[in-house]
Amino acid sequence: MPMVKIGAVMSKDVLTARKEDTVMSMLERLQKHRIGAIVVINKANVPIGIVTERDIIQALVVYKEETFKKQAQDIMSAPVLTLDPDQDIDSAAILMTLNEIRRIPITKDNKLAGLITYRDITNALRKSYYVLEEKAELLQDMANKDPLTGLFNKRFINEEIKRQFEAAITTGSPMAVIMIDIDHFKKVNDTYGHPCGDQVLKNLASIFLGKSRDINVVGRYGGEEFIIIGPISDHKSSLYFAERIRMIVESTPFFCESREFHITISAGVCVWNSKMKDAKTVIKLADDALYAAKRAGRNCVKIAEIQD
């Protein structure tokens, strides 16, 4: 990510004073505008010094009651360090750190163009961090999500199944995998067109997400195949859940260019048990159950047969 330029974060509305201005007049302006520094410039608008609240306090120690009659040139910090608005803010941060200052006038063609403060830099860096973090999250989301449906993709799902499989071994609490396939989806694409088929996939994704619990993970496993994984309270709950989704899809009308049609789904369910050697076994058994549903005439749910 490119570093932020000073010109993007500097203040262009800068309080200025002439070297002949009194400390009292500058103090009144500082209080009125509630800022901590005034840049002292010459007639050519070139910075020749800077007066901060700290300079005034130090002057009070030296000059006491005579301080307010003193002029800017008597108490200002000079020579003044300057930077260009096209420089990166890290240049300002380094200069401030090395010289133990908190403000630097910004000049363009040797004329005063603005002022950057330590707070400006920290705010800019904080904002850049948040933007970078948001972009990282977006890239991570793009890497894990199916671009059409917004569901998790196959790569993420396979990793999540491994994680839940290991959790099930550790806790002894069962987890289930439900594989879902759209029946005769090719016919939908051939009859209504691929854009309509894409809309069907997105509508189904909404149904699966809407009917799943927050702890469930819903994904598109490829083509017209979907998958739902998550912990379950008992052996039959996953079967009931898959059947409920099947019935909802069967009764839901789909539309394409004002034409109504219906689709059905088949599903295969596999519930983890301690005899399964790895996560791939759970996926394979759920897939086998799905194809058993297809062989049984489609539009039904089958649960994996686990041999002892």
N, C-alpha and C positions, 0 to 999 in steps of 0.2 A: 504494500500500500504506500503511495507517494507521501512524503512528509508534507505537512501543512505549511504553506507560505506565511510569512509574517504579515503581509498585506491583507490576508484573509481574516486575521483575528485582531489586528491592531485597532486602537481607537483613533479615529480621524478628527474627532472633536477634542482638541488639546488646548488646555489653558496656557497662555503665553504671557510673558512679562518682558519689559525692557530692563536693562541693567540698572537704570536709574529709579525704578519703582521701589517704593518703600516696603519694608517687611510687613508693616501694618496693612497696607493695601493688598498685598499678596495673601496674608492670613485671612482677611475678610473674604476674599474670593475663594480661597480653599474651603472655608466653612460654608459659604453660600452654595457651592457646587458639590460639596461633600466628597472631595477627592484629596489625594495625598501629595500631589506634586504639581509644580508649574515649570514649564520649560522657558528658559531665558533665551531670547533671540535678539539678533542685531537688526539693523534696518533692512538688510537683505533677506530676512527671514531664515537666517542660518543659526542653528542652535549653538550657543556659546556656554551654556551652563544649565543646571537644573536645581531647583529649590524644593526640598521635601519638608514634610513636617519634622523629620529628624534634624534637618539642618537648622530649622527655627529653634528647636529645643536646645541644640548645642550652642546656638548663638545666645540664647537666654543665659546659659551658664557663663559665657564669656562676657557679654555686654550688659547683662541684667536689664534694668529699666530702659537703657538706651537702645535695646534691640529693635524696638518698633520704629525707631527713626532711621535705622540703617537701611541701606539700599540692597537690591538683589545681588549686585556685584560683590558686596561685602561678605555675604554668607553662602553664595551658591557653590555647588560642587562643580569644579572645572579643572582641566578640560573635560568636555562631555563625550562619552562614548556613543556612537550612533551605528545604526544598521540600515540595510536597504530592504524595502518591502518584498523584494523578490527572493530574499534569503529564507532558508527553512527556519522554523521556530526552534529547532535544536541549536542553531547558532546563537539565538537569543538566550536560551537556557544555559548554554556553556559560558557565555560572556557574563551573565548575571551571577553564576556560581563562582567563577574565578575572581570576580571583582566585588562579590558580596553586596550586590545592588539588586533592586527589585523593579526598576523601571529603566527603559532605554528609549530615547527619541529615535524616530525613524525618519530618514531623509531620502529624498529623491532629487538628484542633481544638486546635492548639497543644501537643499531647502527642506524645511520641516514639513513632513508629510503625515506624521502620526506619532503615537506613543504606544509601546507594548509593555505590559506589566507581567510580573510573575504569575499573577492570577489568570491573565489572558492565556498564558502558556499552559498552565495546569488544566484550565477548562478545555482548551483545544486538544490537549493530549488525552484527557478523559473522554471527550467526545469521539476522538479518533479510535480510542480503545473500544468504545461501545459499538461504533460503526463496524470496526474490524470483527468484533465478537458476533454482531448480527450477521455479517457476511459469512463468517465461519459456520454459524448455525444454519444459514440458508444453504450453503454448499453441502453441509452434512445432511440436511433435509433432502436436498436434490439427489444425493448419493444413495439415500435410503428409501426414497419414495418412487412409486410408479408415476410417470408424468401424466398419464391419461386419467387415472382414477384417484390419484392422491393417496392410495393405500401403500403400505410398505411393500418393497419389492422382494424378489426371491432371495437375493443375497442377504438382506437384513433378516428375513424370516428364518432362513437356515441357521443364522447365528443365534436368533432368539430361541429357537427350538432347542439348540444345544444348551443355552443358559437355563431354560426352564426344565430341561431333562436333568441337568445337574442339581438344580434346586429340589426337584422331586426326589432324587436319590438321597440328598442331605436331610430333607424334612420328612420324607415318607408320605407327603401329600400328593395326590394324583394330579396329573395334568392331561389334557386331551388335545388331539389334533383333528380338525374337521376339514377334509378336502372336498371342494365343491366344484362342479363342472356344469356349464350351461348345456342343456340338451338341444341337439340339432342347431347349434349356433351358426353353422355355415349356411343353413337355410335362411336365417335372419339376414345375413350379409348379402346373400344372393338375391333375396326378394326385395329388401328395402335399401340395400346399399351399405357400404362400410361406415359412412358417417352415422347412419342410424344404429349400426352395430356398436360403434363407439359410445353412443348415448346410452345404449342398453347396459354396457359395461359400467358406465358412470352411475347409472341409476341403481344397479345392483350393489355397487360399492356403498352407496348411501344407505341402502336397506341393511346391508350387513353391519355397517358401522352403527346405524341407529338402533339396531336390535341387540348389539353386543354390549357386554358390560365394559366398564372403563378398564378393567384389568385384563381384558382380552386383547390380543393383537390380531389385527385383520390385514391380510395382504393379498396382492394379486400374484399368483404363483407362475403365471405364464399364459398367454393367449386368453382363453375363456375360463381359465381355472383359478379359483380363489382358495384361500386357506384361512382358517380361524384357529388360534391356539390360545390356551390359557389354563389356569388351575381350575379344578372343579371340586364340588363338595361331595359328590358321590358318583358311582359308576354310571347311573342311568341319566343323570342331568344333561350330559353332553348329547346323548341320543335324543332326548326330548327337545333340547335347544335346536339341534339340526333339523328335526322334524318341523318345529314351529317356523323356522326360516323357510323351509321348503313350501309350506302351506301359504305363507305370506307371499312368496314370489309367484306361486301358482295363481293366486287370486288378484294379483296386481296387474292392472292394464298398462300396457306400454303404447306409446304413440310415436308415429313417424309421419310427418307431412299429413296430419289429420287422420291418418289411418291407425286404427286400434288393433293391437294383436296381443297375444299372451305367450309367455315362455314358461318353461319348467327347468328345474335343476335336479341333479343327482348329487348325493353326498356320501362320503365314507368317513367313518369315525374310528379313531383309535385312542384308547385310554391307556396311559402308561401303567406298567406294573414293574416290579423289581426284577423280573426275569429278562427284561429287555436289555440288550448289551450296550446300545448306543442310540443317539438321537435319530440316526438314519433308519434304524429299525422302525421307529414310531412313524416316520414319514412313509416308509414303504408299506407298512400295514394299513395306514390310512388310505394310501393310493390303491392298494389291493381292494379295500372295502368299497372305494368309489367305483372301481371297474366291476365289482360284483353288483352294485346298484345299476350300472349300465346294462349288464347282462340280464338283470332281472326285469328289464323293460323300461328303465329310466323313471324319472320323477318319483324317486324313493330314496330312503336312507338305509344304509347298511353299516353294521358295526364290525370291526375287524375280529376275525376268529383267531385267537391266540392259543397256540398249542403249548401244552405243558412240557 
